[in-house]
Amino acid sequence: MILRESSNPELAHKFINFLLRPDIAAANAVTARTTTTNAGARKLLLQGERQKFLAEEWPRVHQTIQRLGLTPEELLDAAKEKPKS
């Protein structure tokens, strides 16, 4: 919201539009350790999370799967099971 009495409403609109850019909204969410309602920012954050998983976590998970000799069928069956409380 920009007040009627604002000394520079045009600059205020530019600043708000800047904050609403998906890349800026995503950076703000990461910095503030919070979520965002900006759909474009959420898409960017999800892409980043996917890339991080594939680069950092998946190699360890894959190595464990191989070490244990688990088959794709076993993994899919386990994914279908309801978690035990």
Buried (B, 14 or more C-beta within 10 A) or exposed (E): EEEEEEEEEEEBEEEEEEEEEBEBBBBBBBEEEEEBEBEBBBEBBEEEEEEEEEEEEEEEEEEEBEEEEEEEEEEEEEEEEEEEE
